[in-house]
Amino acid sequence: NTYVFAKLTSLFIIDEHVFTKGWNMQEAVKKDIVVLGVEKKSVAKLQDERTIRKICALDDNVCMAFAGLTADARIVTNRARVECQSHWVTVEDPVTVEYTTHYIATLKQHYTQSNGRRPFAISALIVGFDFDVTPRLYQTDPSGNYHAWKANAIGRGAKSLHDFLEKNYTNEDIETDDLTIKLVIKALLEVVQSGGKSSCH
């Protein structure tokens, strides 16, 4: 049950999107691996990069990446972690990725109906491995909808990434772990290069 995170940092994209605040997340799922790619805009010279977290563990087998307001994501993350722990205590089994996704989607959907509350301004990719070591990838929207995917993207440039993945995601492209990682990196670089001047470290 190894998580491989392909992380590209200090990339810049000019595209505008209402919920993203300069981030883009992209994931691809293979038979025994999940690759999560992240691009982010450059941070201020005096800002500590360690304080910027767009990927978080919800349980031992489930992670979440998000695009949107970090403060909203903190609330969703904390509640999802408590639910994962509660599930473990009650059922004595780890949560499934779909169970966690359903919980997060339901929480978001309740916030669209409550008086005096606004919807959570985040889209999230929830990823992990189920009991049978099958990798799973789900996306949740601010509205509370969720769907399963083989590969997906959220945030700035998500449309370009979707187009790239539609053209380039084949069984041959994810045959090995290295090829899966390369596909995610190629997808992110495609968006960065089309978006203007960027730096990649």
HUSULHU-V821231 format. One record per residue. N is the residue number from 1. D_FIRST is the distance of its C-alpha to the first C-alpha in Angstrom with 1 decimal. Layout:
N	D_FIRST
N	D_FIRST
//
This chain:
1	0.0
2	3.8
3	6.6
4	9.7
5	12.9
6	16.1
7	18.7
8	22.4
9	24.8
10	28.5
11	29.1
12	32.0
13	32.7
14	36.1
15	35.4
16	36.1
17	34.2
18	35.1
19	31.8
20	29.9
21	31.6
22	30.6
23	26.8
24	24.9
25	21.3
26	19.8
27	16.6
28	15.7
29	13.2
30	12.6
31	11.4
32	7.9
33	8.0
34	9.7
35	12.5
36	14.6
37	18.0
38	20.6
39	24.2
40	26.6
41	30.3
42	31.8
43	32.3
44	35.7
45	36.7
46	37.0
47	33.8
48	30.9
49	27.9
50	25.5
51	27.0
52	25.8
53	22.4
54	21.4
55	17.7
56	16.7
57	14.0
58	15.2
59	12.9
60	9.7
61	7.9
62	10.8
63	12.6
64	16.1
65	18.2
66	21.9
67	25.3
68	28.4
69	29.9
70	27.8
71	29.9
72	29.1
73	25.3
74	25.6
75	27.1
76	24.6
77	21.7
78	23.4
79	24.2
80	20.8
81	19.4
82	22.2
83	21.6
84	18.0
85	19.3
86	22.3
87	20.3
88	18.4
89	21.8
90	23.5
91	21.3
92	19.2
93	16.0
94	13.5
95	14.6
96	13.7
97	13.6
98	17.1
99	18.5
100	17.7
101	19.2
102	22.1
103	22.8
104	22.9
105	25.0
106	27.4
107	27.8
108	28.7
109	31.0
110	32.9
111	33.7
112	35.4
113	37.8
114	38.6
115	42.0
116	41.9
117	38.3
118	37.0
119	33.8
120	30.7
121	31.0
122	27.3
123	25.3
124	21.5
125	18.4
126	15.8
127	12.3
128	9.0
129	7.2
130	9.7
131	10.2
132	10.2
133	6.8
134	9.4
135	9.1
136	12.2
137	14.7
138	17.9
139	20.9
140	23.4
141	26.9
142	29.4
143	31.2
144	28.4
145	27.6
146	24.1
147	22.8
148	19.7
149	19.3
150	17.9
151	18.8
152	20.9
153	22.6
154	24.5
155	27.0
156	29.8
157	29.9
158	27.7
159	30.3
160	30.4
161	26.6
162	26.8
163	29.7
164	27.8
165	24.8
166	27.2
167	28.8
168	26.0
169	22.9
170	23.0
171	20.9
172	22.2
173	21.1
174	17.4
175	17.6
176	15.6
177	13.2
178	16.4
179	18.4
180	16.1
181	16.3
182	20.0
183	20.6
184	19.5
185	21.6
186	24.5
187	24.5
188	24.7
189	27.4
190	29.3
191	29.8
192	30.6
193	33.1
194	34.8
195	35.0
196	37.1
197	37.0
198	33.6
199	32.2
200	28.8
201	27.5
//
